[in-house]
Amino acid sequence: MGKDESYPEGEGLTSEEKRQLEACLASIPREELCRLLVSLAKEDASLKNLLFSRYAPFDETQRKRLEKELTAIRRGYSWGNREKFADFLFAVEAFLYDRVRPLIGKGLLEPSLDLIDQALEEVENWLPGEDYQYRQDWEEWLWDLETVCFELWQQILERTSGKERRRMFERFQENRKKNRSYSQQCRENFYRNEFQEPWMLQEKLRLLDREIEEGKKSASAEEGKVLERLALMEGLNAPKKEIRQYRERYRFLPSIREQMVQEYENAGAYEKAVWLLREAKESEQTSLGEREKCSRKLLELYRKTERQEEYKEELLYQIFQFCQRDLELVRCFKEICGSQEWEIRREEFLKAPSLYLQHDTLLAEEGMYRRLMDEIKERGSVYLLDQHEKELGERFPEEVRDSYIEYVKRRSCRPDTRKGYKNLAFYLKKIARYPQGKEAALEIASSWMEEYRNRPAMMEELEQAGFGRERKTGRILPFPT
């Protein structure tokens, strides 16, 4: 008899112990050995199911027994933490090895597929819905289970031929119609990587064409299927012209377009790459985010091919059309234009909604501190004042001091949290650093101690900041130097 790979190799036994145990079992009379196994099986359901799955003729009763055992595994591990989930997955993997693999060895392929499907469904039922974080945390363990399923599916596929192989292929094809889930994704991965016979690849192409046609309302789903179809065409050694024509047909899809642009760039066909990007950028069907990506790529190509006028024009398009998170492109534009043109464009940039977040930074970089100070005072923004305090404080100390005074007075009018009061005390200390600032800060603190003495949190934060009272006289202590 050949070696049965489904048997464990006697884990925990030394070679000598294994030899002695085998000799001992061989010496037990058959009837007595049967009675011993029956007695053990009564006490151990796992052993009983193992004996049935390996040695009993497979029938409906045994099928139901295995299905019931698999369901019991999930019920035995109620939803919980990572460790419980790991134990649950290990139990499922053990079931697949100990129960399903022997069935495959007996040629019971259809029941084996059913049990693998059920095992995946039981895992899916255990997972906490669509909680992405949990799935990320458990990805490694889920991958181990998927590897076990792949191994068993490959064993089944190797044993099929003719009608059996077609039924298995159609079974995995049917799976594509189901909603996305962990179990469905496992089957999908196997379907894509296996079933590589020419007739299967042709069937995959036909199915994909139908799915692409039916799924045109969902651009992301369509894009994935088009990429899959292109991979299948290459697997079938389709003519390069046919592959190129199919890809050009779907060049409006971002990933297809990126592939084509990269190939054109690698081949030095910059004009074709530029044409493709311009077409996408000017299309009403292209999303705002994709138009920005196309424009960025055009900037890269124009710079690479030293097309100065197109580069300058594209910089202006990028700066005015899309929200700028920094001044990188503005600096690039300044480098390539004359001083007279820059003064005109700078005013346009300062008024552009796309540069609203960088408005103050541009004023500071250009040394326009008077205008920056006036705008901050007009807007009453303490955040911007903090951002540029160093430059403005050196040039306009009294105005910076007065702006902070106006801010703390405005904020103190309404009750706040302890954190808010601590923040006010922090700004009083800032005020004290400026000319005549100590006197102003002490005067403000004094007025607050009279007006808001029923705010204990505020009084405590002022005292901790150094604006306390003398216990005997009640007078405000001088601000610490």
N, C-alpha and C positions, 0 to 999 in steps of 0.2 A: 504494500500500500504506500502510495506517495505521501509525502509530508503535507499535512493540512496547515496552511499558514494561519488559519483562524484560531489555532490552539495557542495559548500562552506558553512561553518557554520555561515555565517553572520558576517564576520570579520569587526570590527569597530563599531558594534552595541552592545549596552547593552541588557540584557535579556528583559527589559521592552520595549526598542525601537523595538526589533525584534517582540515582541508580538503585539505591536501597528501596525507595518508595515504589518504583516500577516493579522490582522483584517481589515486593510484598503484595502488591495488587495482583500480580500474575499468579500468586499462590492461593488467592482466595477463590473458593469454588464459585461457579457462575451464579447459582441461585442465591448464595449468601451475599455476593457482591451486589446483585439486583436489590435484595432486601435492604442493604446498607444505603444504596443510592436513593431508594424510595423514601427511607426514613429521613435522610438528609434533605431531600427535595421537599418533604412536608414542612420542614422547619425553615427552608430557604427558598423563597419564591423566585429569586434570581437564578438559582441553580436549576430549579424546575423548568423555567422558561428556556434556559440554555440547552437543557437536554431535549426539550421539545423541538426547538428551532434547528438543532443539528441532526437529530436522529428520527423524529417522528415524520410520517408522511404529511405533506403540507395540505391542509384543507381549510374550509371556512372557519372551523372552530379555532384552528391555530392562528389564522389571520386575525380574528377578533381578539385572541389572547394577547398577541403582540401589540395590536393597536391599543388595547386596554393598558398594557404595561407602559407604553410610551406616554399615554395620557397621565398615568399615575406618577411618572417621573416629574412632570411639570407641576402637578398638584402637591408633590412632596417638597417643592421649593417655592414657597410663597414669595411674592415680589419683595425685594429687600435691597441690601447693599451689594457692593462689588463682589465681595467674597462669596455670597450666596449665589450670585449669577455665575461665577466661575465654577462652583460646585455643580450647578445645574447643567452648564455646558459640558463639563467633563462626563456627567452621567449620560447625556444625550450621545456624546461621542462614543462612550463605552457600549451603549445600546447598538449604535450603527455597526461597530466592529464585531460585537459578540452575537448579535441577532441577524443583522442584514447581510453581512459578508458571507456567512454560511449558506444563506438562501441563494446568493449569487453563484456560489460554488456548485449548488445543486441545479443551476439553470433556471431558477424561479425568478425571472427578470422583472416581470410586470409587478408582482407583489413587492419586490425589492424597491422598485421605483416609487410605489405607493407609500411605503414606509419612510423612505427618505423625504418625500414630500411632506408627510405628516410630521416628521421630526423638525423640519424647517418651519412648518406652521406653528408647532408648539413653542419654538423659540420666538417666533414673531408675536405670539400671544403673550409671552412673558415680558417682552420689551415694553418699556414705559411709553407707549404711544409714539409721538413724533419728537420726543425730547432729544434734541440734537446733541446736547452735552453728554448725556448718558451714552449715546451711541458712539461718540468720539472716545469716551473713557474706555469703552469695552471693545473697541475696534479690533485690537490684537486678538482677543479671545474669539470674536466672531469670525475673524480671518482663519483661525485654526479650525473652526467647525466647517467653514466653506472648503478648506483644503481636504478635509475628510470626505465631504460630499463629492468633491471633484474626483477623488481617488476611486470612490465607489461607482460613480457614473462612468468613469473611464473603463472600469472592469466590466460594467454592463455593456457599454458600447462595443468593446472588443469581442463580446460573446454574441452580438447580434449580427444578423445578415438578412438580406432580402426584405420581406414584409415587416419583420421585427424591427429592423433598423429604421425603416420608414416610419413605423408607428412611434418609435422613440423620438425621431426627428420632429414629427408632427406634434408630439406631446410638448416638446420644448417651444415649438413655434406658437402653439396655442397660449403658452404662458405669457407671451408678449402683450396679449390683450388685457392682462390684469393690471390693476392699479400698482403703482410703484411701492415696493416694500422690501424689507431685507430678504425674505425668502424668494421673492420674484427676481431681485437683483442677482442672487446667487445663480439661479437658473439662466438668467440672461447672460451672465459672464461665461458660463459653460457653453451656451449656445453660440456665442460669438467666437470663442476660441477653438471649439471642436466642430464636428460636422463639416469637414473640409473637402469632402468628395465633390467633384465637379457638379453633379446633379443637385447636390445639396446647396452649393453656392449659387446655382441658377435659381433655385427655389427661394433662397434668401433674397436675391435681387428682386424677384417678382413681388415678394411680400413687402420689401422695403419701398418699392415704387408705389405700391398701394397705400402704405402707411404715410409716405411723404405727401401724396396727393390728398389724403384724408386729413392730415395734420397741419396743413398750411396756415391755419389760424394761430398756431403756436410756433413762433419763430425759433425758440430755443430747442424745442423737440425736433423740428424740421432740420435744424442745423446738425444735430447729433446723428440723425439718420442719413443725411447726405454724406457726412464724413464716413459713416459705416459703409455706405454703398461704394464710395470711392475706394475704400480698402478692399472690398470684395472684388471690384473690377480689377484691381492690381493682382489679387489672389488668383483670378481667372486668366491672368496674362492678357487682358483686353488690350487692343491696339492703343498706343500712346495718344494718337489723335483722338480716339473715342473718349479716353479719360479726360483729355484736355478740353474737348467740347462740352462734356458733361459738367466739368468744373466751371467753365466760363458761363454756363447756363445759370449757375448758382453763385456767381461772384458777388451778389448783393449780401450774402451771408458773411458776417465778420471774419470767422476763422478761415473760410475759403479764400476770401479776399486777402487776408494776411499771408496765407501760403503762397498765393500767386505773386503778391508784391515782393515777398522774400526771394522767390525763385527768379523773378525778373532782375532784382537787385544783384543777386549772386552772379547772374549771367551778364551783368553790365547793361541790361536793357532798361535804362533809367526812364526813357520816354514812356514806355509801356507802363511802368510802375506809377509814374506821375499821372498818366491818363486815368488809370484805374482808381487812384486815390481821389482825383478831382471829380470823377464821375460819382463816387460815393458821397463826397463832401457836399456836392451840389444837389443830391437827390433828396426829395421831400420825404422819402421812405426811410432815410437813414436817421437814427436817433441822434440826439444832441451829443451824447457821450461818444458815439462812434465818429461823429463829425469832428469832434475835438481830437480824437486819436488819429484820424486821417490827416488833419491839419498838422499835428505834431510830426507825423512821419514825412509829410511834404517838406516841412522845415529842415528835417534831417537830410533829405535827398537834395534839396536846393543848396544847402551848405556844403554837402559832399561834392556836388558838381559845379560849385562856384557860380551859381546863377543868382547874382546879387539882387537884381530888380525883383525877381519872383520871391526871393527870400525876404526882402523888405516888405513886400506886399502881403506875404503870408504872415509875417510877424504882426502887422497891423490887424489883419483878420483875427488872428489868435487872441491878441490883447483886447480887442473891442468886443468880440463875440462871446468869450468864455470868462467866467469868474477866475481872477488871478489870485493864487494863494501865496505868491511871492513876486518879487520884481525882476526875476531872472530874464524874462523876455523883454521887459522894458530896458534893462541894461544892455541887452544884445542890440536893440534898436538904436540906442544912444551911440553905441560904438561905430555904427555904419552910416550915421547921418551927420550932416554939417551942423554947426552951432546955431545958425539961424533957423534951420528946419526944426532942430531939437526944441527951441524955445516955443515954437508954434505947437508942435506935437505934445510937449509937456503939459501945456494948458488943456489940451484935449484929453490927455490921460487923467489929469486931475479932476476933470468933470465926468469921466466915463463911469457908469454904474458897475462895470466889470472890475474896476480898480478901487471900488469903495473901501474894501478892507485894507488896501495898501496906500490909501490916500495920505495918511499922516507920515508913513514911512518914506514915501516919495518926497514929501516936503522936507523932511529931516535930511535925507540924502542930498537934496539939492541946496541945503543950507538956507532954506526959506523959513527961518525960525520965527520971524515976526508974524508972518501969516499963520504959521502953525499955532503960535500962542493965541492969536486972536480967534482962530477957529475953535480951539479947545475951550476958551472962555465962553464963546457963543453957544457951544454945545453942552457945556457944563459937565464934560466927561472926565471924572477923576481917573478912570482907567487909562485914558490916553495921556493924561498928565503924569501918571506914574511911569508910563512907558518912556516918556521923553523928559523926565524930571532933571536928569543930569545936564543935558544940553540947555534946556530952558531955564533951569535954576541958576546956571552960571550967567545967563544973559539978562533974565528978567526976574530977579529974586523977589521983589515986592509983589509982582503980579502972580507969581507962583504961590507965594504965601497967602495972598488974598483969595486966590482960587480955592486953596485948601480950607481957609476959614469959612468961605461961603458954603463949601461942601459939608463940613461938620455941623454947621448951624442948621442947614437944611435937613440933614439926616437925624439930628437930635430931636426934632419936633414930634416924631412918632415913637411909641414904645418899640423896643427891639429885643432880641435875644441877648444872652450874655456874650455870644460871639460877636454880635453887632456892636455892643458897648465896648468890647475889647478893641474892635477895629477903630472906633471913634477915638479911644485913648491913644492908639497907635498914631493916628493922624495929628493929634495934639502935639505929640512928641516931634513929628515931622515939622509942624509949624514953628516949634520952638527953635529949630536950627537956622531959621532965616532972620534977617535983620528985624529987630523989635518983635521977634516971634515969641520969645519967652513971655513977655508982658501980655501979648494977645492970647497965648495959650492959657495962662493963669487966669486971665479975666473971663475967658469962656468957661473954664473949669469951675470958677467961683459961681458964675451965674447958674450953671447946671446944678451945683450942690444946693443952691437955694430953690431953684424951680423944680428940680426932679428928685428931691430928697426921698420921695416915696418909691424910688426905683433902687432897691438895695443892690441889685446886680451891677447897675451902672456905677453906684458909689464905690463898690468894692473894686471894680476895674480901674476907676480913676485913681484910687488910693494905691493900687499895685503899680500904676504907671508913674507914681510920684506926685500926684496932685491931691495929697491928703490934708487933713486938718490937725492942728495941735489939740491934744485931748483936753487941756485945761481951759484955754482961751477960745478954742473953736476957730481960730484964724487959719487961713490956708497956708500951708508950709510953702516956702520958696521952691521953685522947680529945681531938681538936683542938677548940678553941673556935671 
